[in-house]
Amino acid sequence: MVPVHNEEARLPRCLDEFARYASKAEHDIEVIVAEDGSTDRTLDIAKEYGRKYHFVKIVSSKVRLGKGGGILNGIDASSGDIVLYMDVDMAVTLDQIPRFVDEILKGADVAIGSRTHPYSIVHKPPFHRIFLGRLFNILVRFMFRLGYFDTQVGFKAFKRKTLVDIIRQTNTDGFAFDVDVLIKSEIMGYKVREVPITWAHKRGSKISPIKNAYEMFFDLIRIKLELLANKRFTLLGRKEYKEFYDRIAGDVYHRAERSFFLPRRAWHVRKNREILQEIPGEAEHVLDLGSGSGNLTLKIALARPRALVTGIDIGKSFVKYSAQYSKKVGATNIDFIEGDINALPIREKFSPVVVVSEVLEYVPHQKSALAEINRVMKNQGLLILTTPRVGLRWAIIRAIWTLVRREKLEIPYFPLNLSRLRFLILGTGFYPLKLKVMNMGCTLLMTAVKVASRIT
Protein backbone atom coordinates (compact mmCIF):
# COMPACT_ATOMS: atom_id res chain seq x y z
CA MET A 1 0.00 0.00 0.00
CA VAL A 2 1.39 3.39 -1.01
CA PRO A 3 -0.25 6.44 0.64
CA VAL A 4 0.33 9.45 -1.63
CA HIS A 5 -0.54 13.14 -1.59
CA ASN A 6 0.91 15.50 -4.20
CA GLU A 7 3.54 12.96 -5.27
CA GLU A 8 3.52 13.69 -9.02
CA ALA A 9 7.30 13.49 -9.33
CA ARG A 10 8.03 10.31 -7.36
CA LEU A 11 4.98 8.12 -8.03
CA PRO A 12 5.90 7.01 -11.61
CA ARG A 13 9.32 5.78 -10.49
CA CYS A 14 7.74 3.91 -7.59
CA LEU A 15 5.14 2.17 -9.78
CA ASP A 16 7.70 1.33 -12.49
CA GLU A 17 9.79 -0.34 -9.78
CA PHE A 18 6.73 -2.30 -8.68
CA ALA A 19 6.18 -3.47 -12.25
CA ARG A 20 9.72 -4.83 -12.36
CA TYR A 21 9.31 -6.42 -8.94
CA ALA A 22 5.95 -8.02 -9.82
CA SER A 23 7.40 -9.66 -12.94
CA LYS A 24 9.88 -11.61 -10.76
CA ALA A 25 7.95 -12.02 -7.47
CA GLU A 26 7.15 -15.54 -6.30
CA HIS A 27 4.02 -14.38 -4.51
CA ASP A 28 0.93 -12.53 -5.66
CA ILE A 29 0.93 -8.80 -5.01
CA GLU A 30 -1.50 -5.95 -5.33
CA VAL A 31 -0.44 -2.33 -5.12
CA ILE A 32 -2.98 0.01 -3.54
CA VAL A 33 -2.29 3.64 -4.32
CA ALA A 34 -4.16 5.55 -1.61
CA GLU A 35 -4.54 9.12 -2.90
CA ASP A 36 -6.44 11.89 -1.19
CA GLY A 37 -7.00 15.49 -2.12
CA SER A 38 -3.97 15.94 -4.39
CA THR A 39 -3.79 19.24 -6.25
CA ASP A 40 -1.35 18.13 -8.97
CA ARG A 41 -1.46 15.23 -11.48
CA THR A 42 -0.91 12.50 -8.88
CA LEU A 43 -4.35 10.92 -9.35
CA ASP A 44 -4.15 11.05 -13.17
CA ILE A 45 -0.74 9.37 -13.08
CA ALA A 46 -2.03 6.67 -10.72
CA LYS A 47 -4.99 5.98 -13.03
CA GLU A 48 -2.68 5.68 -16.03
CA TYR A 49 -0.69 3.01 -14.22
CA GLY A 50 -3.89 1.33 -13.07
CA ARG A 51 -4.89 0.87 -16.71
CA LYS A 52 -1.39 -0.30 -17.61
CA TYR A 53 -0.86 -2.86 -14.83
CA HIS A 54 -3.52 -5.22 -13.51
CA PHE A 55 -1.99 -5.33 -10.02
CA VAL A 56 -2.32 -1.58 -9.44
CA LYS A 57 -5.52 -0.45 -7.71
CA ILE A 58 -6.32 3.17 -6.96
CA VAL A 59 -8.44 4.47 -4.11
CA SER A 60 -8.96 8.19 -3.89
CA SER A 61 -10.89 10.72 -1.88
CA LYS A 62 -12.08 14.17 -2.88
CA VAL A 63 -11.25 15.43 0.60
CA ARG A 64 -7.99 15.24 2.53
CA LEU A 65 -7.91 12.16 4.75
CA GLY A 66 -4.36 12.31 6.10
CA LYS A 67 -2.00 9.35 6.51
CA GLY A 68 -4.27 7.40 8.86
CA GLY A 69 -7.36 7.93 6.72
CA GLY A 70 -5.44 7.06 3.54
CA ILE A 71 -4.25 3.79 5.07
CA LEU A 72 -7.78 2.98 6.21
CA ASN A 73 -8.97 3.60 2.66
CA GLY A 74 -6.25 1.33 1.34
CA ILE A 75 -7.04 -1.46 3.81
CA ASP A 76 -10.67 -1.41 2.68
CA ALA A 77 -9.59 -1.86 -0.94
CA SER A 78 -6.98 -4.55 -0.30
CA SER A 79 -7.63 -8.29 -0.33
CA GLY A 80 -4.38 -9.87 0.87
CA ASP A 81 -3.72 -11.49 4.25
CA ILE A 82 -0.52 -9.46 4.65
CA VAL A 83 -0.58 -5.67 4.27
CA LEU A 84 2.59 -3.63 3.86
CA TYR A 85 2.59 0.13 3.72
CA MET A 86 5.52 2.14 2.42
CA ASP A 87 6.50 5.70 1.62
CA VAL A 88 6.52 6.64 -2.05
CA ASP A 89 10.12 7.95 -1.83
CA MET A 90 11.37 4.33 -1.77
CA ALA A 91 14.11 4.89 0.78
CA VAL A 92 13.71 1.12 1.27
CA THR A 93 13.78 -0.79 -2.02
CA LEU A 94 11.15 -3.33 -3.07
CA ASP A 95 13.51 -6.30 -3.18
CA GLN A 96 13.42 -6.22 0.62
CA ILE A 97 9.70 -7.05 0.79
CA PRO A 98 10.27 -10.85 1.14
CA ARG A 99 12.10 -10.29 4.45
CA PHE A 100 9.00 -8.67 5.90
CA VAL A 101 6.62 -11.26 4.45
CA ASP A 102 8.81 -14.05 5.88
CA GLU A 103 8.66 -12.53 9.38
CA ILE A 104 4.84 -12.44 9.22
CA LEU A 105 4.69 -16.03 7.94
CA LYS A 106 6.96 -17.09 10.82
CA GLY A 107 4.45 -15.80 13.35
CA ALA A 108 5.03 -12.07 13.77
CA ASP A 109 1.97 -9.82 13.76
CA VAL A 110 3.97 -6.74 12.79
CA ALA A 111 7.31 -6.43 10.97
CA ILE A 112 9.05 -3.05 10.98
CA GLY A 113 12.11 -1.82 9.12
CA SER A 114 14.90 -0.69 11.44
CA ARG A 115 17.92 1.38 10.49
CA THR A 116 19.54 0.52 13.84
CA HIS A 117 19.44 -3.25 13.32
CA PRO A 118 23.01 -4.61 13.40
CA TYR A 119 22.60 -6.07 9.90
CA SER A 120 21.09 -2.94 8.36
CA ILE A 121 22.98 -0.92 5.76
CA VAL A 122 22.31 2.80 6.06
CA HIS A 123 23.51 5.50 3.72
CA LYS A 124 23.76 8.33 6.20
CA PRO A 125 21.21 11.14 6.05
CA PRO A 126 22.05 14.76 6.94
CA PHE A 127 23.28 15.34 10.49
CA HIS A 128 20.09 17.09 11.62
CA ARG A 129 18.03 14.03 10.60
CA ILE A 130 20.30 11.75 12.67
CA PHE A 131 20.21 14.06 15.69
CA LEU A 132 16.43 14.61 15.67
CA GLY A 133 15.77 10.92 15.05
CA ARG A 134 17.85 9.83 18.02
CA LEU A 135 16.36 12.49 20.29
CA PHE A 136 12.84 11.46 19.27
CA ASN A 137 13.63 7.80 19.92
CA ILE A 138 14.97 8.58 23.40
CA LEU A 139 11.70 10.36 24.20
CA VAL A 140 9.65 7.44 22.87
CA ARG A 141 11.59 4.87 24.87
CA PHE A 142 11.40 6.97 28.04
CA MET A 143 7.68 7.80 27.80
CA PHE A 144 6.32 4.47 26.55
CA ARG A 145 9.01 1.90 27.44
CA LEU A 146 9.19 0.69 23.86
CA GLY A 147 12.14 -1.54 23.08
CA TYR A 148 12.59 -0.38 19.49
CA PHE A 149 15.41 1.93 18.46
CA ASP A 150 13.80 3.01 15.19
CA THR A 151 10.07 3.61 14.90
CA GLN A 152 9.99 5.99 11.94
CA VAL A 153 10.90 3.96 8.84
CA GLY A 154 7.95 4.12 6.44
CA PHE A 155 8.12 0.43 5.59
CA LYS A 156 6.01 -1.83 7.80
CA ALA A 157 4.11 -5.10 7.29
CA PHE A 158 1.14 -6.45 9.23
CA LYS A 159 -1.26 -9.32 9.36
CA ARG A 160 -4.39 -7.81 7.90
CA LYS A 161 -6.56 -8.35 11.00
CA THR A 162 -3.79 -6.97 13.20
CA LEU A 163 -3.56 -3.74 11.23
CA VAL A 164 -7.33 -3.27 11.28
CA ASP A 165 -7.37 -3.67 15.09
CA ILE A 166 -4.44 -1.30 15.60
CA ILE A 167 -5.62 1.42 13.24
CA ARG A 168 -9.01 1.42 14.95
CA GLN A 169 -7.29 2.79 18.06
CA THR A 170 -4.72 5.01 16.36
CA ASN A 171 -5.61 8.67 15.96
CA THR A 172 -2.37 10.36 14.95
CA ASP A 173 -2.08 11.82 11.46
CA GLY A 174 1.31 13.51 11.34
CA PHE A 175 4.88 12.23 11.48
CA ALA A 176 4.20 10.55 14.84
CA PHE A 177 1.73 8.16 13.14
CA ASP A 178 4.25 5.31 13.01
CA VAL A 179 5.17 5.53 16.66
CA ASP A 180 1.47 5.64 17.64
CA VAL A 181 0.93 2.42 15.66
CA LEU A 182 3.80 0.73 17.51
CA ILE A 183 2.66 1.96 20.93
CA LYS A 184 -0.79 0.47 20.33
CA SER A 185 0.73 -2.74 18.90
CA GLU A 186 2.81 -3.21 22.05
CA ILE A 187 -0.03 -2.51 24.49
CA MET A 188 -2.40 -4.80 22.59
CA GLY A 189 0.11 -7.64 22.90
CA TYR A 190 0.98 -8.13 19.23
CA LYS A 191 4.32 -9.67 18.27
CA VAL A 192 6.54 -7.04 16.65
CA ARG A 193 9.76 -7.96 14.84
CA GLU A 194 12.47 -5.54 13.70
CA VAL A 195 13.79 -6.33 10.22
CA PRO A 196 17.22 -5.32 8.87
CA ILE A 197 17.02 -3.04 5.84
CA THR A 198 19.12 -1.22 3.31
CA TRP A 199 18.07 2.41 3.60
CA ALA A 200 19.09 5.48 1.64
CA HIS A 201 18.15 9.08 2.35
CA LYS A 202 16.14 10.64 -0.46
CA ARG A 203 16.28 14.31 -1.23
CA GLY A 204 13.07 16.29 -1.31
CA SER A 205 11.94 15.19 2.16
CA LYS A 206 8.83 16.98 3.44
CA ILE A 207 10.18 17.08 6.97
CA SER A 208 10.76 20.57 8.36
CA PRO A 209 13.24 19.93 11.21
CA ILE A 210 11.95 22.50 13.71
CA LYS A 211 8.23 22.50 12.88
CA ASN A 212 7.82 18.72 12.64
CA ALA A 213 9.98 18.02 15.71
CA TYR A 214 7.70 20.37 17.64
CA GLU A 215 4.55 18.64 16.36
CA MET A 216 5.88 15.15 17.06
CA PHE A 217 6.88 16.08 20.60
CA PHE A 218 3.39 17.33 21.45
CA ASP A 219 1.83 14.32 19.75
CA LEU A 220 3.79 12.08 22.13
CA ILE A 221 2.49 14.01 25.14
CA ARG A 222 -1.07 13.78 23.81
CA ILE A 223 -0.81 10.01 23.24
CA LYS A 224 0.56 9.54 26.77
CA LEU A 225 -2.28 11.57 28.32
CA GLU A 226 -4.89 9.61 26.34
CA LEU A 227 -3.47 6.32 27.64
CA LEU A 228 -3.44 7.62 31.21
CA ALA A 229 -7.03 8.86 30.94
CA ASN A 230 -8.21 5.49 29.59
CA LYS A 231 -6.55 3.64 32.50
CA ARG A 232 -7.27 0.35 30.80
CA PHE A 233 -6.48 0.22 27.13
CA THR A 234 -8.77 -2.11 25.26
CA LEU A 235 -12.11 -0.86 23.99
CA LEU A 236 -15.08 -2.74 25.37
CA GLY A 237 -17.14 -5.24 23.38
CA ARG A 238 -20.89 -4.77 23.00
CA LYS A 239 -21.76 -6.94 26.00
CA GLU A 240 -19.28 -5.15 28.31
CA TYR A 241 -20.37 -1.81 26.87
CA LYS A 242 -24.00 -2.45 27.84
CA GLU A 243 -23.11 -3.84 31.27
CA PHE A 244 -21.06 -0.71 31.97
CA TYR A 245 -23.84 1.72 31.15
CA ASP A 246 -26.54 -0.37 32.82
CA ARG A 247 -24.65 0.17 36.10
CA ILE A 248 -24.62 3.98 35.85
CA ALA A 249 -27.38 5.96 37.61
CA GLY A 250 -29.80 7.41 35.09
CA ASP A 251 -29.49 11.02 36.26
CA VAL A 252 -25.68 11.38 36.23
CA TYR A 253 -25.46 13.48 33.08
CA HIS A 254 -28.42 15.56 34.22
CA ARG A 255 -26.43 16.38 37.36
CA ALA A 256 -23.21 16.89 35.37
CA GLU A 257 -24.82 19.62 33.27
CA ARG A 258 -25.68 21.46 36.48
CA SER A 259 -22.19 21.06 37.92
CA PHE A 260 -20.70 23.85 40.04
CA PHE A 261 -17.62 23.55 37.81
CA LEU A 262 -18.62 26.41 35.48
CA PRO A 263 -16.33 25.55 32.50
CA ARG A 264 -17.98 22.16 32.30
CA ARG A 265 -21.46 23.67 32.33
CA ALA A 266 -20.47 26.17 29.64
CA TRP A 267 -19.08 23.31 27.56
CA HIS A 268 -22.43 21.49 27.49
CA VAL A 269 -24.45 24.67 26.96
CA ARG A 270 -22.40 25.71 23.92
CA LYS A 271 -22.42 22.26 22.35
CA ASN A 272 -26.18 21.80 22.77
CA ARG A 273 -26.91 25.31 21.46
CA GLU A 274 -24.88 24.68 18.31
CA ILE A 275 -26.63 21.34 17.70
CA LEU A 276 -30.07 22.93 18.08
CA GLN A 277 -29.17 25.57 15.51
CA GLU A 278 -28.41 22.86 12.94
CA ILE A 279 -31.79 21.08 13.29
CA PRO A 280 -34.21 22.30 10.58
CA GLY A 281 -37.32 23.96 11.97
CA GLU A 282 -39.58 21.89 9.69
CA ALA A 283 -38.17 18.51 10.78
CA GLU A 284 -41.03 16.13 11.65
CA HIS A 285 -38.81 13.67 13.50
CA VAL A 286 -35.43 13.89 15.25
CA LEU A 287 -33.52 10.85 16.49
CA ASP A 288 -30.98 11.43 19.30
CA LEU A 289 -28.58 8.48 19.61
CA GLY A 290 -26.74 7.92 22.87
CA SER A 291 -29.24 10.15 24.65
CA GLY A 292 -27.88 9.45 28.17
CA SER A 293 -29.91 11.28 30.81
CA GLY A 294 -31.97 12.92 28.07
CA ASN A 295 -30.58 16.45 28.49
CA LEU A 296 -30.15 17.18 24.78
CA THR A 297 -33.19 15.15 23.73
CA LEU A 298 -35.44 17.21 25.99
CA LYS A 299 -33.96 20.47 24.72
CA ILE A 300 -34.66 19.40 21.14
CA ALA A 301 -38.26 18.47 22.02
CA LEU A 302 -38.90 21.82 23.71
CA ALA A 303 -37.25 23.79 20.87
CA ARG A 304 -39.09 21.84 18.13
CA PRO A 305 -42.59 21.27 19.60
CA ARG A 306 -44.02 20.10 16.25
CA ALA A 307 -41.42 17.36 15.85
CA LEU A 308 -41.50 13.90 17.39
CA VAL A 309 -38.18 13.42 19.19
CA THR A 310 -36.84 9.96 20.05
CA GLY A 311 -33.89 9.32 22.33
CA ILE A 312 -32.13 5.95 22.19
CA ASP A 313 -29.55 4.73 24.67
CA ILE A 314 -28.04 1.37 25.55
CA GLY A 315 -28.31 1.95 29.32
CA LYS A 316 -31.64 0.88 30.84
CA SER A 317 -31.28 3.31 33.76
CA PHE A 318 -30.83 6.20 31.35
CA VAL A 319 -33.98 5.30 29.43
CA LYS A 320 -36.06 4.90 32.59
CA TYR A 321 -34.87 8.18 34.13
CA SER A 322 -35.23 10.15 30.87
CA ALA A 323 -38.81 8.97 30.35
CA GLN A 324 -39.78 9.87 33.91
CA TYR A 325 -38.12 13.29 33.83
CA SER A 326 -39.59 14.32 30.45
CA LYS A 327 -43.06 13.37 31.72
CA LYS A 328 -42.43 15.39 34.88
CA VAL A 329 -41.66 18.56 32.89
CA GLY A 330 -44.64 18.01 30.58
CA ALA A 331 -42.89 17.24 27.27
CA THR A 332 -45.44 15.33 25.16
CA ASN A 333 -43.54 15.04 21.86
CA ILE A 334 -40.73 12.90 23.22
CA ASP A 335 -40.05 9.19 23.57
CA PHE A 336 -37.15 7.11 24.88
CA ILE A 337 -36.15 3.61 23.74
CA GLU A 338 -33.47 1.22 24.95
CA GLY A 339 -31.32 0.13 22.02
CA ASP A 340 -27.85 -0.49 20.55
CA ILE A 341 -26.46 1.92 17.96
CA ASN A 342 -25.40 -1.09 15.88
CA ALA A 343 -28.95 -2.51 15.81
CA LEU A 344 -31.40 0.37 16.07
CA PRO A 345 -35.06 -0.48 16.81
CA ILE A 346 -36.16 1.92 14.05
CA ARG A 347 -37.55 1.05 10.64
CA GLU A 348 -35.64 1.75 7.45
CA LYS A 349 -35.61 5.32 6.06
CA PHE A 350 -37.68 6.66 8.94
CA SER A 351 -35.92 9.71 10.35
CA PRO A 352 -34.93 12.90 8.47
CA VAL A 353 -32.58 14.13 11.23
CA VAL A 354 -30.21 12.09 13.41
CA VAL A 355 -28.07 13.56 16.19
CA VAL A 356 -25.00 11.65 17.42
CA SER A 357 -23.36 13.75 20.15
CA GLU A 358 -20.11 12.45 21.69
CA VAL A 359 -20.98 8.82 21.05
CA LEU A 360 -19.05 7.59 18.02
CA GLU A 361 -15.65 7.73 19.74
CA TYR A 362 -16.85 5.09 22.25
CA VAL A 363 -18.19 2.63 19.66
CA PRO A 364 -15.85 -0.29 18.82
CA HIS A 365 -17.23 -0.77 15.29
CA GLN A 366 -17.77 2.77 14.10
CA LYS A 367 -18.28 2.00 10.44
CA SER A 368 -21.05 -0.52 11.07
CA ALA A 369 -22.70 1.94 13.47
CA LEU A 370 -22.74 4.68 10.82
CA ALA A 371 -24.06 2.19 8.25
CA GLU A 372 -26.92 1.39 10.66
CA ILE A 373 -27.60 5.11 11.13
CA ASN A 374 -27.71 5.47 7.35
CA ARG A 375 -30.27 2.66 7.18
CA VAL A 376 -32.80 4.43 9.43
CA MET A 377 -32.38 7.85 7.77
CA LYS A 378 -34.44 9.23 4.92
CA ASN A 379 -32.69 10.02 1.66
CA GLN A 380 -31.08 13.47 1.87
CA GLY A 381 -31.49 13.24 5.66
CA LEU A 382 -29.25 15.31 7.92
CA LEU A 383 -26.68 13.79 10.28
CA ILE A 384 -25.44 16.08 13.08
CA LEU A 385 -22.39 14.71 14.85
CA THR A 386 -20.12 16.01 17.60
CA THR A 387 -16.95 14.41 18.90
CA PRO A 388 -13.89 15.52 20.91
CA ARG A 389 -11.18 16.88 18.65
CA VAL A 390 -7.82 15.13 18.75
CA GLY A 391 -5.24 17.49 20.20
CA LEU A 392 -3.07 18.24 23.19
CA ARG A 393 -5.55 20.74 24.63
CA TRP A 394 -8.37 18.19 24.80
CA ALA A 395 -6.00 15.51 26.13
CA ILE A 396 -5.02 17.79 29.04
CA ILE A 397 -8.65 18.72 29.83
CA ARG A 398 -9.76 15.11 29.68
CA ALA A 399 -6.90 13.95 31.92
CA ILE A 400 -7.80 16.59 34.52
CA TRP A 401 -11.50 15.68 34.42
CA THR A 402 -10.59 12.02 34.81
CA LEU A 403 -8.52 12.79 37.93
CA VAL A 404 -11.06 15.06 39.67
CA ARG A 405 -14.24 13.22 38.72
CA ARG A 406 -15.53 11.07 41.56
CA GLU A 407 -17.76 8.89 39.42
CA LYS A 408 -16.62 6.73 36.52
CA LEU A 409 -18.90 8.00 33.78
CA GLU A 410 -17.14 6.84 30.63
CA ILE A 411 -15.46 3.81 29.14
CA PRO A 412 -12.05 3.92 27.40
CA TYR A 413 -12.06 5.73 24.07
CA PHE A 414 -9.74 7.46 21.64
CA PRO A 415 -10.95 10.75 20.12
CA LEU A 416 -11.54 10.74 16.38
CA ASN A 417 -9.20 12.85 14.33
CA LEU A 418 -10.63 14.70 11.37
CA SER A 419 -9.17 12.33 8.79
CA ARG A 420 -10.80 9.27 10.39
CA LEU A 421 -14.10 11.10 10.79
CA ARG A 422 -14.10 12.05 7.11
CA PHE A 423 -13.13 8.50 6.11
CA LEU A 424 -16.01 7.04 8.13
CA ILE A 425 -18.54 9.58 6.88
CA LEU A 426 -17.57 9.26 3.20
CA GLY A 427 -17.41 5.47 3.43
CA THR A 428 -20.91 4.96 4.82
CA GLY A 429 -23.06 6.92 2.40
CA PHE A 430 -22.79 10.46 3.77
CA TYR A 431 -21.23 13.62 2.44
CA PRO A 432 -19.91 16.30 4.83
CA LEU A 433 -21.61 19.70 4.54
CA LYS A 434 -20.14 21.76 7.35
CA LEU A 435 -17.44 21.46 9.98
CA LYS A 436 -17.18 23.66 13.05
CA VAL A 437 -14.58 23.69 15.82
CA MET A 438 -15.79 24.92 19.21
CA ASN A 439 -15.18 24.73 22.96
CA MET A 440 -11.65 26.17 22.85
CA GLY A 441 -10.85 24.04 19.82
CA CYS A 442 -11.67 20.80 21.64
CA THR A 443 -14.95 19.77 19.96
CA LEU A 444 -15.76 19.03 16.33
CA LEU A 445 -19.29 19.52 15.04
CA MET A 446 -19.96 18.05 11.61
CA THR A 447 -23.17 18.05 9.61
CA ALA A 448 -23.49 15.59 6.73
CA VAL A 449 -26.19 14.62 4.26
CA LYS A 450 -27.20 11.09 3.37
CA VAL A 451 -26.41 10.40 -0.28
CA ALA A 452 -27.13 7.48 -2.58
CA SER A 453 -23.83 5.62 -2.27
CA ARG A 454 -20.29 5.62 -0.88
CA ILE A 455 -18.36 8.73 -1.91
CA THR A 456 -14.82 8.35 -3.27
Summary of the structure (lengths in Angstrom):
residues: 456
radius of gyration: 23.7
end to end distance: 17.3
largest distance: 74.5
contacts: 1491
relative contact order: 0.10
helix: 43%
strand: 21%
